Amino acid sequence: MVPQISVDKIAGYYPKWAMENAFTNKAGTWRPGTLPPTGDLKVDDPGFYACQRYAFQLPLLADIPFVADEAYPVEKATTQMVTDVLRLNKELIIKNAFFKTTVWGCDWAGVNSGETGTEAQTTGLTFRRFNDADSDPLEVFKDGKLAIKKAAGVDPNTLHHGRAGLSALRLNPTLISMFRNPRPLRSLQPG
């Protein structure tokens, strides 16, 4: 989830709330007749944005729709291709900006052996590759989720993974066992 803001200019500044607002416990004990704890709503320096315009055209001569075979809806196909090209461009821009090293503060690499672990939530650490029976993808995901929450202030809701990693996850014994033998949540157990 990437925060979105509304803007009415091609470039300018946007307001930023301080992460301290969300990650600082400002509550305290209180007794009737006393003043409750107080705090401030803090802001960071504003961020700068500049909207870049992107375009693509697929020329369609005016007479083509009238002489084209009915099996080929050229106007619809032309519109769809322009839309697809611009959507792909948008996805690549987002991928190149947010799905690379140093963005989220948890740049880890999978190794075949000698992993250092991910619990410190810093860069340069390693985890056991998911195609290894001894790997623990749930622990890696938990640590990664915490690192992103710490860096961005929001819980990630999507995992982006390459084809090889996804194939390894589908065959990972830990995940297979979890789905074959689901354990009920402790909060739902009687007692």
C-alpha positions as CSV (number, residue, x, y, z in Angstrom):
1,M,0.0,0.0,0.0
2,V,1.5,3.3,-1.1
3,P,0.0,6.5,0.4
4,Q,-1.7,8.7,-2.1
5,I,-2.3,12.4,-2.0
6,S,-4.4,14.7,-4.2
7,V,-2.6,17.5,-6.0
8,D,-3.8,20.3,-8.2
9,K,-0.5,21.4,-9.7
10,I,2.2,19.7,-11.8
11,A,4.8,20.2,-9.0
12,G,4.9,21.4,-5.5
13,Y,5.1,20.4,-1.9
14,Y,2.9,18.0,0.1
15,P,2.4,17.8,3.9
16,K,4.0,14.9,5.8
17,W,2.8,13.9,9.3
18,A,5.6,12.7,11.6
19,M,5.9,9.0,12.1
20,E,6.3,9.8,15.8
21,N,2.5,10.5,15.8
22,A,1.8,6.8,15.2
23,F,4.7,5.2,17.0
24,T,4.9,7.0,20.3
25,N,2.8,5.9,23.3
26,K,1.6,9.2,24.7
27,A,-1.1,7.7,27.1
28,G,-0.6,7.5,30.8
29,T,-2.6,6.8,34.0
30,W,-5.3,9.2,34.9
31,R,-7.5,9.8,37.9
32,P,-10.8,11.8,37.9
33,G,-10.1,15.4,38.8
34,T,-6.6,15.5,37.3
35,L,-5.5,16.6,33.9
36,P,-4.9,13.7,31.4
37,P,-1.5,13.4,29.7
38,T,-1.1,15.7,26.7
39,G,0.8,15.6,23.5
40,D,1.5,17.3,20.2
41,L,0.5,16.5,16.7
42,K,3.8,16.7,14.9
43,V,4.6,17.3,11.2
44,D,7.8,16.7,9.2
45,D,9.3,18.9,6.6
46,P,7.1,18.8,3.5
47,G,8.0,16.5,0.6
48,F,8.4,17.7,-2.9
49,Y,6.7,16.1,-5.9
50,A,6.9,16.7,-9.6
51,C,4.4,14.9,-11.9
52,Q,6.0,13.4,-15.0
53,R,3.7,13.1,-18.0
54,Y,3.9,9.9,-20.1
55,A,2.2,9.3,-23.4
56,F,1.9,6.7,-26.1
57,Q,0.0,6.8,-29.4
58,L,-1.0,4.2,-31.9
59,P,-2.1,6.0,-35.0
60,L,-5.3,4.7,-36.6
61,L,-6.3,6.0,-40.0
62,A,-9.8,7.3,-40.1
63,D,-11.0,4.9,-42.8
64,I,-9.5,1.7,-41.2
65,P,-12.5,1.0,-38.9
66,F,-14.9,1.1,-41.9
67,V,-12.9,-1.2,-44.1
68,A,-11.5,-3.6,-41.5
69,D,-12.9,-7.1,-41.2
70,E,-15.6,-7.5,-38.5
71,A,-13.5,-10.1,-36.7
72,Y,-11.0,-7.4,-36.0
73,P,-12.4,-4.6,-33.8
74,V,-9.5,-2.3,-34.5
75,E,-10.8,0.7,-32.5
76,K,-11.3,-1.4,-29.4
77,A,-8.0,-3.2,-29.9
78,T,-6.2,0.1,-30.5
79,T,-7.6,1.6,-27.3
80,Q,-6.8,-1.5,-25.4
81,M,-3.2,-1.5,-26.6
82,V,-2.6,2.1,-25.6
83,T,-4.1,1.4,-22.2
84,D,-2.0,-1.7,-21.7
85,V,1.2,0.1,-22.7
86,L,0.5,3.0,-20.3
87,R,-0.4,0.7,-17.4
88,L,2.8,-1.4,-17.9
89,N,4.8,1.9,-17.9
90,K,3.1,2.8,-14.6
91,E,3.8,-0.6,-13.0
92,L,7.5,-0.4,-14.1
93,I,7.9,3.0,-12.6
94,I,6.4,1.8,-9.3
95,K,8.5,-1.4,-9.3
96,N,11.7,0.5,-10.0
97,A,11.0,3.1,-7.3
98,F,9.8,0.8,-4.5
99,F,10.9,-2.8,-5.1
100,K,14.7,-2.5,-5.0
101,T,17.3,-2.6,-2.3
102,T,17.6,0.2,0.3
103,V,14.0,1.3,0.1
104,W,12.5,-0.7,3.0
105,G,15.5,-1.2,5.2
106,C,15.4,-5.0,5.1
107,D,17.6,-6.1,2.2
108,W,18.2,-9.8,2.8
109,A,19.5,-12.5,0.6
110,G,18.7,-16.2,0.5
111,V,21.6,-18.6,0.9
112,N,22.0,-22.4,0.8
113,S,23.7,-22.5,4.2
114,G,25.3,-20.3,6.9
115,E,22.4,-17.9,7.2
116,T,22.8,-15.1,9.6
117,G,19.1,-14.5,10.3
118,T,16.7,-11.6,9.7
119,E,15.5,-10.8,13.3
120,A,17.7,-7.7,13.5
121,Q,15.7,-6.1,10.7
122,T,18.8,-4.6,9.0
123,T,20.5,-4.9,5.7
124,G,23.2,-7.5,4.8
125,L,21.5,-10.4,6.6
126,T,20.7,-13.7,5.1
127,F,18.0,-16.4,5.4
128,R,17.9,-20.0,4.3
129,R,16.5,-20.3,0.7
130,F,12.9,-21.4,0.6
131,N,13.7,-24.5,-1.5
132,D,15.6,-25.9,1.5
133,A,13.5,-28.2,3.8
134,D,15.1,-26.4,6.8
135,S,14.0,-22.9,5.8
136,D,11.4,-21.0,7.7
137,P,9.6,-18.6,5.3
138,L,7.0,-17.6,8.0
139,E,9.8,-16.2,10.2
140,V,11.3,-14.3,7.2
141,F,7.9,-12.9,6.3
142,K,7.2,-11.9,9.9
143,D,10.6,-10.1,10.2
144,G,10.1,-8.4,6.8
145,K,6.7,-7.2,7.7
146,L,8.0,-5.7,11.0
147,A,10.8,-4.0,9.1
148,I,8.5,-2.5,6.6
149,K,6.1,-1.4,9.3
150,K,9.0,0.3,11.1
151,A,10.3,2.0,7.9
152,A,6.9,3.0,6.3
153,G,4.5,3.1,9.2
154,V,2.0,0.8,7.5
155,D,1.6,-3.0,7.4
156,P,2.4,-4.4,4.0
157,N,-0.5,-6.3,2.5
158,T,1.1,-7.9,-0.6
159,L,4.2,-10.1,-1.2
160,H,5.9,-9.6,-4.6
161,H,8.0,-12.6,-5.5
162,G,9.8,-13.9,-8.6
163,R,8.7,-17.1,-10.3
164,A,11.6,-19.2,-8.8
165,G,10.9,-18.0,-5.3
166,L,7.1,-18.6,-5.7
167,S,7.8,-22.1,-7.0
168,A,10.0,-22.8,-3.9
169,L,7.4,-21.5,-1.5
170,R,4.7,-23.8,-3.1
171,L,6.9,-26.8,-2.2
172,N,8.2,-25.6,1.1
173,P,7.6,-28.3,3.8
174,T,6.8,-25.7,6.5
175,L,4.0,-24.1,4.5
176,I,2.7,-27.4,3.3
177,S,2.5,-28.6,6.9
178,M,0.8,-25.5,8.0
179,F,-2.0,-25.9,5.5
180,R,-2.3,-29.7,6.0
181,N,-2.5,-29.4,9.8
182,P,-3.9,-25.9,10.6
183,R,-3.8,-25.0,14.3
184,P,-6.6,-22.9,15.7
185,L,-5.7,-19.5,17.0
186,R,-5.0,-19.4,20.7
187,S,-7.5,-16.6,21.3
188,L,-10.3,-18.9,19.9
189,Q,-9.5,-21.9,22.0
190,P,-11.7,-22.4,25.1
191,G,-10.2,-22.1,28.5
